[in-house]
């Protein structure tokens, strides 16, 4: 099948130009004026030679924030996951994760393609499993089975509806992993959402795990990047794999200055995104034929089912798009809305009004 890339790009640009509210993903957040100014004035150097001051500062800050020895800046959260898997395991080993794990569903088979790894899944409520679930998943491994090597914790749980992992559960799961000669890795794409909502320190969540990363291109509003943290020898090897995967960025201070700005200005405001998500969540619950996934909205993700309306979710998404509102349709009945720095309280009211119009 021939793909018209140019035509697709033109269509995407046309849609983006007409948007009033973009709830498709927090990856669609855009740099603020202050962040752009910081980027324009950034001092730069060769990050491969450890000469970029903004990148060095960011790596040191994130390592301290997460309670780890060292950290490395990478282009994306997906690369953070894939490099961690590559460092911790070898071909034929297995990663244990929930069946909704990002690395299983949304990283184009990266664990298999890049590191030759298998994935063992756990079917857990809202993406949060416990120590006994890990034991059951790796019970009686023999010479003919993949060697379980990594337990993957996704905090917050995306397809679980943005649920926050209890710190006690993380501690128990990590302890069990270590007991079973495994490592615990945290996919912390939205960890800072969990931090501000729970009024905890980031290190409270991350101290039990061996490696962890946080994303800067979601709720924190940066154009690119994630930072992977862990033991010094782990990060040293991660730098090597980063280069092997094509992740050299050279004068990365242009983008890491945005990340430093986000740590200074955009963390506490994540609470605004959560409040907006709760407003949307409450409004959806009042609509006939609409069922929200969770009784409680904890962070910035709202999943809802429109099966009871008799209208296909993709048709609803198309109707909203005609009105300048973008919300993702995951299946014929399931939709996901994500609040972020580019969405205001007024935008939520506009969205609810447009959705009522489409459903009527």
C-alpha positions, 0 to 999 in steps of 0.5 A: 500500500502506497502511503502519501506522507506529504498529503498526510502531513498537510492534512495533519497541519490543517487539523492542527491549525483549526484546533481550539482544544487539544485533549488527544495527549499531553505530548501535544503540550507546547513550550510556554513563552518563558520556556522558549526564552530559556531555550533561545538563551541557552548555553550549549556544548557537546553533550557527548563529551559532557561539555553541555552545561544545561544537560549536565545540570539537568542530569544532576538535578534529576538524579538528586530528585529521584534519589539515584547516583547518576542520570542521562538525558535521552530524546524520548521516554521510549528510548529510556525504557529500551536502553534500561531493558538493554542494560539490565537483561540479555537476549531471551530474558523476560520483562514482567509487566502489566498487560497494558504496559507501554513497552508492550503496546506502544513501543513497536516491539522494541524489547524484542527488536532491540534487545531480544527480550520476551514480555510476561504479562500480569492482568491487574486492575487498573495496571497496578499489581502486587508482589504475589502477582509477580511471584505467580508470573515467574513461578517455576522458571526452568531451563526451557523458559525465558529467564525473568529479569526485569519487573516493569512498574508504570507510574502513573498507569496510563491505561489504568486511567492515570492511577497512582501506584501506592508507595507501599506496593512499589516497595513490596514489588521491588523487594520481591523482584530483588528476592527473585534475582530480578531488577525493578524498573519504573516507567515514570512517564507521568511520575511527577503527576503522581508526586504532586497529587500525593504530596510526596517526594519523587524519591519516595516513589523511586527509592525502591526501584533500580532504575527510573525515568521521567518524561519532560515532553508530557505534562511538563510541557517540553518539546522533547526528552526524558531523563533515565536515572540509576546506579552510576555503572548502569548509567555509564552503560546507558550512555554507551547504548544511547550512542549505539541506538543513535541518541547522540544529541551534541548541543543538547542544551537547546532542549535541556534548558527547557527541561530545567525551566520546567523543573523550576516552573511547571511541576506544581502547576500539574495540579491544575491539569488534575483539577481540569481532568476532574471537571471533565470526569464529572461532566462526562458522568452526567451524560446519558450513555457515557460511562467513565472508567474510574469512579475517581479521577486521580491525575490527568487522564480520563477514559470513558466509554460511549457505547451506551450512546449508540454512536461510534467513538470515532464518529464522535471524535470526528464530530468534535474535531469539526468543532475544533476539539480533539479527543482520541478514540481508542476503539469503537466505544472507548475514548481518552482525554488528557489534560495538560498545560495547554488546556484551561478550565474554560477549554474543559467547559467548551469541550463538554458543551461540544460533546453534548452537541455531538451526542444530541 
